[in-house]
Amino acid sequence: MSSGAPAARSSLLTRRGALSLVTALILGVIVLVQLLVRSAISRDEMENIHWGQALAWGNEKHPPLFGWVNYLWVEVFGRADLSTFVLEKLNVALGLFLGYLIARRILGPGKSLLATALSLATVNFVLMALKYNGNSALWPVWLAFLLLLHVAVRGGQWWAWIGVGMLGAAAVLTKYHSLVLLACAFGWLTTSPRGRRILTRPAPWVGVLCGLAVLIPHVHWLFTDGTSALAYAADNLTEGTGAAAHVRYPVKYLLIQALFLCPALILIWRWARRDRLETRSPPDELDRQFLLWHGPVLGLMPVGLSLVSGISLGSMWGIATWGLFPAWAVARFGLRPRRARVRRALLGALALAGVYVAAAVVDGLFIARQLPYKPAAAAVLDAWEARFDEPLTIVGGDGRYYEGLAVYAPGEPDVFGALDPVTHRRISPERLQREGGVIVIPVQMTESLALARSRFEVDAEQQLSLPTERHRLYRTRAEELVVLFMAPDNAHGPGTADR
């Protein structure tokens, strides 16, 4: 026995090293391709930065947490493309590590490595590695919540339950559909005898109170300044008409999720047929229910909600919901952690990364989506400086481009969206009147232009024509922007003499 133990440990270290190496290779390939193809921070991250810039308890679309993280990150590490790439990769690597820790607590070292390798062999992993937004930010937050929940239930420590409450609040402050995660956690506790006994103790409810305390400022913001966020959430949960909607939305969502998980599902199906004699579940009933509730039940929860209510579902909602599905599959079907299987899962992940590389190269050569955010920011600033000597401190807008000024403009002007300054904590009507600003809207958004002209005291307009990299087979076209100028009080400059 003693001679076999070092060999087993050596084998395990070899597998762990291979997993780390291949994971780093996959992320490295994605980073390299992004650096070669993309010439600016993604639009999602521009939105994050301008939302986080206000340090408010919400914005016109989402809860505030991932915007805060993105903004504070670039404040510390610089507003460079590479810094946001690093944040994207650290986010997904943290999610993988937390998923591995949860699986290791339940399945042991070997099977947890297999479950982590299967997590890599999903489209979800590639999508999360591409950009940092609300959907990809959920993955580590949800898994951190589940890890601490498992620790709290097993150990019963007060600090763990307080952490569970805080992380549950953090999940809601990242995306509102985190409520399905909390529902599954509550379902797990109430359907197991041990969980019901735990709920009779004070520690879990102290954690709930701590989480509610964290959410109070956001709830207050929602009902005072957050009406646009509520309207956006309502628009994204539009109920379909007729019985067909109750089937169409969930079926479409389920098919997309199956496509995202397809490589891992194929491997699980093949291996499950061979391992019929293996123990098919973890030995502990509580752990078995934990993986069930936070694996397939959590993944299918949006489908059930849509079947009942007829609400539409965003396909990206599923990115975080399947985080523990591979661990559940390894436990449920008793998949043996053979080295060849880990290798095949990693090869599947490399194949997915290869598909992304091919798509990115084709996109960069023929169907580039990159819009000229940097030239737009420079052109708007030049137009402002041609009129006023005062610095540009406030930018608003709709559509695209105005967000780029929060990232690329010198002096980092405060930026508000939805043509509503109250979405930014530091912008007031008095300040807008005193310092002036610009509204940037694409020319084709006629309704937004009409609304902006009626809502703000516009002193001048200018149309900018920007050559873009958006083309098909090298045919370029110009992007037209309308810039509305609101002059500062006591403005000085070449464009103010006729006011």
C-alpha positions, 0 to 999 in steps of 0.5 A, a space after each residue: 500500500 505504501 508503495 502505491 500511494 506515492 504513485 497515486 499522488 504522482 498521477 494526481 499531480 500529473 493530471 492536475 498539472 495537465 489541467 492547469 497547463 491546458 486551461 492556461 493554453 486555452 485562455 492564452 489562445 483566446 487572449 492572443 486572438 482577441 489582441 490581434 482582432 479587437 482594437 478596442 474594449 468591447 461595448 459591454 465593458 464600455 457600458 460596465 465602466 460608464 455604469 460603474 463610474 457613477 458608483 450608484 446603487 444601480 443603472 438604467 439596465 442592471 444592478 450595480 456590482 459588475 459595473 463597480 468591479 469593471 470601473 474600479 479595475 480599470 481605475 487601478 490597472 488602467 483604461 487599456 484593452 489589455 487590462 480588461 482582457 486580464 479581468 475577463 480571464 481572471 473572472 473565468 479562472 476564478 469560476 473554474 477554481 471555485 467549481 473545482 473546490 466544490 466538486 472536491 469537497 463532495 467527489 474527491 480529487 480525481 472526480 473533481 478534476 474530471 468535472 472541471 475538465 468537462 466544464 471546460 468542454 462547453 460553449 459556456 466556458 468560451 463565452 464567459 472567457 470572451 468578455 466581462 459582463 453581467 452574465 459572465 460575472 455571475 459564474 464565480 459569484 454563484 459558485 462562491 455562494 454555493 461553496 460557502 453554503 456547503 461549508 455552512 451546512 456542513 460546519 454550521 459556523 456563524 461566519 459562514 452563514 453571514 458570508 452566505 447571506 452577503 454572497 446571496 446579496 452580491 448575486 442579486 446585485 449582479 443580475 436579478 435572475 440570481 433569485 433562481 439560485 436562491 430559490 434552489 438553495 432554499 429548495 435544497 434546505 427544505 427538502 432534506 431532513 438535515 436542512 430543515 433542522 438547520 433552518 430551525 437555528 438562528 444562524 441561517 436567518 442571521 445570514 438572511 438579515 445580513 443579505 437583506 441589509 446589503 440589498 436595502 440601498 439598492 431597493 431604495 434606489 430602485 423605487 426612487 431613481 431606478 424606474 428605468 431599470 425596472 422598465 428594462 427588466 419588465 421589457 426583458 420579461 415580456 409575457 407572450 400572448 397565447 398558449 404558444 408562448 408558454 412552449 415557444 420560449 422555453 423550448 427555444 431556450 432549452 435547445 440553445 442550452 443543449 447546444 452550449 453543453 453539447 460537447 460535454 453531454 456527448 462525453 458524459 453519455 458515452 462514459 455513462 454507458 461504460 461505467 454502469 457498475 460504478 457507484 452512481 452517486 456520492 455516498 451522502 444523501 445531503 451531497 446528492 441533493 445538493 448537486 441535484 438542486 444546484 446542477 440540473 434543477 438550477 439549469 432547468 429552473 428558467 425553463 419551468 418559469 417560462 412554461 408557467 408564465 410565458 416570459 421570454 428567456 435570454 439565451 445568455 442566462 444559462 451561462 451561470 446556471 449550469 456551473 455544477 452540472 458536470 459535477 452532478 453528472 460525474 456523481 450521478 453516473 459514477 464516471 471514473 476519473 481516468 486520465 484518458 477521459 480528462 485528456 479527451 475533455 481537454 481536447 474538446 475544450 481546445 476544439 471549442 477554442 479552435 472554433 472561436 479562433 476560426 470565427 474570430 479570424 473570419 470576423 476580423 477579415 470579412 465581417 468585422 464588428 469593431 466600431 470606431 469608439 476611439 475616433 468617435 471620442 476624439 471627434 466629439 472632443 475636438 468638436 467641443 473644444 472648437 466651441 468652448 474653452 471649458 473642459 467637457 465633463 458630462 456626456 449623455 446619449 443613446 445607442 452606441 459611442 457615447 459610452 466610449 467617452 467614459 473610457 477613452 476621453 481625457 479627464 474621464 467625463 461623467 456619462 449617463 445613458 437612457 437620456 436621463 441624467 438621474 441615472 448618474 449619482 454625480 449628475 444633477 440638473 443644476 450641474 448640467 446647466 452650470 457645466 454643459 455637456 454633449 449628447 451623442 446619438 447615431 443619426 438613424 435613432 430619430 426617436 431618441 434625437 427628438 426626445 433629446 431635443 425636447 428634454 435638453 436645452 440644446 445650443 448647437 448641433 453637429 453631424 459627424 461622419 466616421 469611417 468604420 471598420 464594419 464591413 463585409 468583404 472589405 466594403 466600408 461605410 461611414 457611421 453618422 453621429 449627431 452631437 447635441 451641444 449644451 453650452 456651459 454657463 458663462 461659456 468662453 470660446 470661439 463658438 460662444 460669441 453669437 449666443 
